[in-house]
């Protein structure tokens, strides 16, 4: 799977509206057949920073994503809401889902 994490520093005046600004892009990406997940979080320390955690089944799915009409539209519309160029980590990992964090295993409850 291709695992990607991107940090978006949003212009402060757009920070509260960011989820609505990316709503259509998010919905379209989640509907791609090769998308495993596409999840936004907001930084606790910096309310103008959003973190996107996304994963795609394989290289073909990742290529289809960046060639999609909704990705091209996001390239045109999202930068006007950003304070700086997003920072990305992009790796291929030999798994297809999240692993359990054994160091914090939750015991079975009755």
C-alpha positions in Angstrom: 0.0 0.0 0.0 1.0 3.6 -0.5 0.8 5.4 2.8 0.9 9.2 2.8 0.8 11.9 5.5 0.5 15.5 4.5 0.7 18.6 6.8 -1.3 21.6 5.5 -0.7 25.0 7.1 -3.9 26.8 6.3 -4.3 30.6 6.2 -5.6 31.5 9.7 -8.7 33.2 8.2 -9.6 29.9 6.5 -8.8 27.5 9.3 -12.3 27.1 10.7 -13.8 26.5 7.2 -11.1 24.1 6.0 -13.2 20.9 6.5 -15.9 22.5 4.3 -13.3 23.7 1.8 -11.9 20.2 1.2 -15.3 18.4 1.6 -15.9 17.7 -2.1 -12.2 16.7 -2.7 -12.4 14.4 0.3 -15.6 12.8 -0.7 -14.5 12.2 -4.3 -11.2 10.7 -3.1 -12.8 8.4 -0.6 -15.0 7.1 -3.5 -12.0 6.1 -5.6 -11.8 2.3 -5.8 -8.1 2.2 -4.8 -8.5 4.5 -1.8 -8.1 2.7 1.5 -8.6 5.8 3.7 -8.4 9.6 3.5 -8.7 11.1 6.9 -8.2 14.7 8.1 -7.2 15.7 11.7 -6.5 19.1 13.2 -3.3 19.9 15.1 -3.8 20.4 18.9 -0.9 22.9 19.0 -1.6 24.8 15.9 -5.3 25.3 14.9 -4.2 26.4 11.4 -2.5 23.1 10.7 -4.4 20.1 9.4 -2.9 16.6 8.9 -4.2 14.3 6.1 -3.5 10.6 6.5 -4.3 8.7 3.3 -3.6 5.3 1.8 -4.0 3.8 -1.6 -4.0 0.1 -2.5 -1.0 0.3 -4.8 1.0 2.4 -7.3 -1.8 2.2 -9.9 -4.4 3.5 -7.4 -2.0 6.3 -6.4 -1.5 7.3 -10.0 -5.2 7.2 -10.7 -5.7 9.6 -7.7 -3.2 12.2 -8.9 -4.6 12.0 -12.4 -8.2 12.4 -11.3 -10.3 15.4 -12.2 -11.0 16.1 -8.5 -7.2 16.1 -7.7 -6.5 18.5 -10.6 -9.4 20.8 -9.3 -7.9 20.7 -5.8 -4.5 21.7 -7.2 -6.2 24.8 -8.6 -8.5 25.7 -5.7 -6.7 24.7 -2.4 -3.4 26.7 -2.7 -5.3 30.0 -2.2 -6.3 28.8 1.3 -2.8 27.8 2.3 -0.1 29.7 4.2 2.7 27.6 2.8 3.4 24.6 0.5 2.2 21.4 2.2 4.8 18.9 3.6 4.4 15.3 2.7 5.7 11.8 3.7 5.0 9.2 1.0 6.1 5.6 1.5 5.2 2.2 0.2 4.6 -0.4 3.0 4.0 -4.2 2.6 0.6 -4.3 4.2 -3.0 -3.3 3.4 -4.4 -2.1 6.6 -3.5 -0.7 10.1 -1.6 -3.0 12.5 -2.5 -3.3 16.2 -0.3 -1.4 18.6 0.7 -4.3 20.9 2.4 -2.1 23.4 -1.1 -0.6 24.3 -3.2 -3.7 23.8 -6.6 -3.3 25.4 -7.6 -6.4 27.4 -10.9 -8.1 26.7 -13.7 -6.6 28.7 -16.8 -8.3 30.0 
